[in-house]
Amino acid sequence: MPKKKPKKGKPEVHKDLKGFEIKINEFGEIITTLEVDKLNVFLNENVDDKKLREREADEEPEEKEQKNDEEEE
């Protein structure tokens, strides 16, 4: 099986992640040019999490019931 040739240049990225780089140093530590919290906010806004779909679907009816209960009081 032939070895894969490494791609040259930088990959295309979302405009909000422009300049984002991630590396792993010799100690196995992840080094990034963007704070982890900012990266998590970006991912929460732009990526659909398959595992959370069921949770969100289950929570929606409960939230509606709570709102209706609050309005009745």
N, C-alpha and C positions, 0 to 999 in steps of 0.2 A: 504494500500500500504506500503510495508516494506521500511525502511530507507536504503539509500545507504551506504555501508561501505566505509570509506575513504581509498584511495590507499596509500600504504606505499612506502617509497623511493621517489627518485626524477624522474621526467619524462625524457624521452630521448629528447635531444635537438640537434640542428645543431651544428657542431663543432665551428662555428664562434660565437655562443652564449653560449659557455661553461662558466659556472659560473654566468650566468644571473639569477637574482632573482627579483621578483616584489612583493611588499607588499603594503597594504593599512593600514595606521595608524589610530588611534582612531579619528583623525580629518578629515578623508576622503582624506588625501593627499597620492598620489602615490609615493612610495619609490622604486627606482630601483638601481641595481648595475652597470648599463650601461647607458651612457649618451643618452638622447633622440635623439640627432642628429645622433649618431652612429647607434642607433636602426632604425631610419628612412632610413638611407642609406642602411642598410641590407635589410629592407623590400622592398625598391624600386628595389633592384637588384634581389631579390629572390621570390617575390610574384607578381602574375599577378593580377592586379586590374581590375575587370570586368567593373567598371564604366568608366575607362579611355580607354578601347578598342575602343569605338566609336570615342572619341576625337582624338586618335592617327591615326585612319583610315582616319578621315576627314583632318587632318593636313598633312599627307604624300603627297597627290597630290599638295597641295599648296606649300610645301617645294620644290618639284621637279620643279614647275613652276618658283619659285623665283630663283633657281639655274640656270635654262635655261636662264632666263632673264639676269642674271648677266654675263653669259658666252657670250651672244650675244653682250653685250656692249663692 
